[in-house]
């Protein structure tokens, strides 16, 4: 069938297309050379840890900063994600608004994330980082009437939480096709501030900037435990005045396996498409693309004219397993390719590489940034798949908390947010898989019935998960 992935011949797992293209396939920095001291220890060489280190070195160059990474810079979600520098709040805005800061504080969080997009771009310009950044916006496409109803509700929530009308714009079917020829589109929602990036080039460029500022990064250094003023590693003990845990979906062993769980997300990237195929598809603006389905996908047109597309696939491994080899089940590869064929029928897609990684999810799907000044311990975690921009904001916030700065960042509602603990196994596995099963059934029901409104099954799943806004 036209567009079927090749049954063999594509690379599967280990590292992402982004990391392989950037040449970041193995550690290049030395491990911690035995017991050492530093002013601030950062655990995790991904976006959060590196942005925290970057902010600390810029704001307090007299403080020494040491970053510890178990594998190599960007090995985790920072080098495997969809490459969306977006405004999306990690979690449920309504849940943040129900907290002590209320609606006003949540509106400030939304505004801070929008501003952080420009701050990341400014840092890239300042540091000479070429991550293929392109502000094409985000286009969410509805292919069902129920999906379009959700987009209208999403826009209403956007405006309620402070986005301007021109920052969240509804499109009719014709306007969607003028941008991208998605078959079956009945409408869409555009957020023009969103920027496409190559995440591996961004994270490796950021690491180099941290080192130019005097920060120290040790790879191949696995952190075994953290405590007040101490980091215990397989390479020796690091003594520090402050310790920041920035390990996202890998944080269970340090933070507690019921405090955060790793949710698996899988991606494929195609071979470059021919000019004639791009002429049929359009996508001239190179928007970040997703859909309004409950089992949504996210995609980008890459700088070298491939399509990278991802989705949840098999979302959770029993016992919060990580699956560090990053392989993607062939059925998930087929499902993602099938979604491409549905969007763009007749285009001959060939899969070049498939991979997976994990993102961190708390029980209420909301992120947290906190710092205990008495113990010198901080953490930022729980981005729920919206971490490229949020990691910059969280890292900057951690820096202000460590330095005791009275900035607007330290008053945002995710600071000191406390999420409930996840259920023990097997309830946790059953709950996560049950939620995604409900979402799949809801998508099929809405499409088959031509439903005007969201399926009751999806509403139940959303309520159980704490996703309803």
Buried (B, 14 or more C-beta within 10 A) or exposed (E): EEBBBEEEEBBBBBBBBBBBBBEBEEBBBEBBEEEBEBBBBBBBBBBBBBBBBBBBBBBBEEBBBBBBBBBBBBBBBBBBBBBBBBBBBBBBBBBBBEBEBEBEBBBBBBBBBBEBBEBBBEBBEEBEBEBBBBBBBBBBBBBBBBBBBBBEEBBEBBEBBBBEEEBBBBBEBEBBBEBBBBEEBBBBBBBBBBBBBBBBBBBBBBBBBBBEBEBBBBBBBBBEEBEEBBBBBEBBBBBBBBBBBBBBBBBBBBBEBBBBBBBBBBBBBBBBBEEEBBEBBBBEBBBBBBBBBBBBBBBBBBBEBBBBBBBBBBBBBEEBEBBBEBBBBEEBBBBBBBBBBBBBEEBEBBBBBBBBBBBBBBBBBBBBBBBBEEEBBBBBBBBBBBBBBBBBBBBBBBBBBBBEEEBEBBEBBBBBBEBEEBBEEEEBBEBBBBBBEBBBBBBEBBBEEEBEEBBEBBBBBBEEBBBBB
